[in-house]
Structure formats: C-alpha cells, structure tokens
Amino acid sequence: MRRCRLQSGVTLVELAVVLLIIALLALAATPLTSSWTTNADLHTAGGQINQAFSHAKAAALRNALGAIGDAPAARIAYDTADRQLKVCKTASGVCDETLWRATLPAGVELSLTGASFPIELNNRGQHATGFTARLSKGGETDVHPFH
C-alpha cells in the first residue's frame, strides 16, 4: 500500500515571480523618490539662504561696525569652492571670521538677480535694491525674492 505525502511550501518558480514583481515595483518608484530628494535639497537650500539673510539683517541692525547711511553694516558671502554661505563679521575684505555659515546641498546651483555676492546690507538691514535668489537642481527651480 502506498502512502501519499502532502507537500507544503512554495516552488522556486513562485518565489521568482514574487521577486520579479517586487523588483518591477521598486523600479517604477525610483523616479518618484528622486524628485522627492531634489525638492528636499531645494527646500533646504532655500531655508539656508533665508537664514543667511535673517542673520545678516540682524547683524546690520545691531550695527556693531558703526556704519552710517548706506555704508555696509553686514554682508553675505558665497564661497563657490566649498559651497558655503557665510554672514561675515566684517563689512569688507576677506570673510575669515563668520557670524553664521551653512553649506548648500550637493548639486544645488545658486544664482542672484539684481545683486551679486557679497550681498551688503546697510544699518537699516536693507540691500540697496531688491534681489532674487534662484536655486536650481535637476530641472527643478526655487525662487526667493528679498527686499
């Protein structure tokens, strides 16, 4: 008399099909996640340029340098080599001593319209003219106006 044994489990083919489905779903989700990281980098850089302007404005209003009229009381410098935004302690010269600094995320490009670096603020915390900071990465753009 023969006895039948029931076998349980999954076959190698079933396992391969499940792995294929998971791989296809991961492949389809990759473009979505890359745009998330691009937008996150742009928002981080936007926050950093806003912080730089706020710190420079606060330093200009404190006017520790004793600037008069439209003379620079604070400035924001951008070092393209190490991608750092800096609020300098001095209104001119080399920006060795900083009040604040931040490094922009990799791949984010920063350009200004209506001004150039260094951005100088007078003792009222104002730039001579309004300017716009444009941040871009991977085809996405973020614009920040300053007055």
C-alpha positions in Angstrom: 0.0 0.0 0.0 1.3 3.4 -1.0 1.0 6.4 1.2 0.7 9.9 -0.3 2.6 12.6 1.3 1.3 16.1 1.0 4.0 18.7 0.4 3.6 22.3 1.5 5.7 25.4 0.7 6.4 27.4 -2.4 8.2 26.4 -5.5 11.2 28.1 -6.9 9.1 29.5 -9.8 6.6 31.1 -7.4 9.4 32.7 -5.5 11.0 34.0 -8.7 7.6 35.5 -9.8 7.2 37.3 -6.4 10.8 38.7 -6.6 10.2 39.9 -10.1 7.0 41.7 -9.1 8.9 43.4 -6.2 11.7 44.4 -8.5 9.3 46.0 -11.0 7.5 48.0 -8.3 10.9 49.3 -7.0 11.9 50.2 -10.5 8.7 52.1 -11.1 9.0 54.0 -7.7 12.6 55.2 -8.3 11.7 58.4 -10.4 9.2 59.4 -7.8 11.8 59.3 -4.9 14.5 61.1 -6.9 12.1 64.1 -7.3 11.5 64.0 -3.6 15.2 64.3 -2.8 15.6 67.1 -5.4 12.8 69.1 -3.8 14.1 68.4 -0.3 17.5 69.7 -1.3 16.0 72.8 -2.9 13.9 73.5 0.3 17.0 73.0 2.5 19.0 75.5 0.3 16.0 77.9 0.4 15.9 77.8 4.1 19.7 78.4 4.3 19.5 81.5 2.1 16.6 82.8 4.2 18.6 82.2 7.4 21.7 83.9 5.9 19.6 86.9 5.1 18.0 87.0 8.5 21.3 86.7 10.3 22.9 89.4 8.1 19.9 91.7 8.7 20.1 91.2 12.5 23.9 91.9 12.4 23.2 95.1 10.3 20.6 96.3 12.6 22.9 95.8 15.6 25.4 97.8 13.6 28.5 96.7 15.6 30.7 98.2 12.9 29.1 101.7 13.3 28.1 102.1 9.6 26.5 105.4 8.7 23.8 105.8 6.0 24.1 103.3 3.1 27.6 102.1 4.1 27.7 98.3 4.5 26.9 97.2 8.1 26.8 93.4 7.3 27.3 91.2 4.3 26.6 87.7 3.0 29.4 86.0 1.1 29.2 82.8 -1.0 32.3 80.6 -1.4 31.8 78.6 -4.6 34.7 76.3 -3.9 33.2 74.8 -0.7 29.6 75.9 -1.5 29.3 77.8 1.8 27.0 80.8 2.5 28.6 83.0 5.2 27.5 86.0 7.2 30.8 87.9 7.7 31.8 89.8 10.8 33.5 92.4 8.7 31.8 94.6 6.1 34.7 94.3 3.6 37.8 92.3 2.9 38.3 88.6 3.3 35.5 86.7 5.1 37.7 84.8 7.6 35.5 85.3 10.6 31.8 84.5 10.3 28.7 85.0 12.4 26.9 82.2 10.6 27.6 79.7 7.9 25.9 76.8 6.0 26.9 74.5 3.2 24.4 74.2 0.3 23.3 70.6 -0.5 25.3 68.9 -3.3 24.0 69.7 -6.8 22.1 72.8 -5.9 23.1 75.8 -8.0 22.7 79.4 -6.6 22.4 82.5 -8.8 21.3 86.0 -8.0 19.3 88.6 -10.0 19.6 92.2 -9.0 22.7 91.7 -6.9 25.9 89.8 -6.7 28.0 88.3 -3.9 28.9 89.7 -1.5 25.4 91.0 -0.6 25.8 94.1 1.5 23.2 95.4 3.9 23.1 98.9 5.4 22.5 99.8 9.0 18.7 99.5 8.4 19.1 95.9 7.3 18.4 96.7 3.7 20.1 96.0 0.4 20.4 99.0 -1.9 18.0 97.3 -4.4 15.8 94.2 -4.0 17.2 91.0 -5.4 16.2 87.5 -6.1 18.0 84.2 -5.3 17.3 81.4 -7.7 18.1 77.9 -6.7 18.1 75.0 -9.2 18.8 71.3 -9.3 17.9 68.6 -11.7 15.4 70.7 -13.8 13.6 72.0 -10.7 13.8 75.7 -9.6 13.0 77.6 -6.5 13.0 81.4 -6.4 13.3 83.6 -3.3 12.8 87.4 -3.5 14.4 89.7 -0.9 13.5 93.3 -0.3 
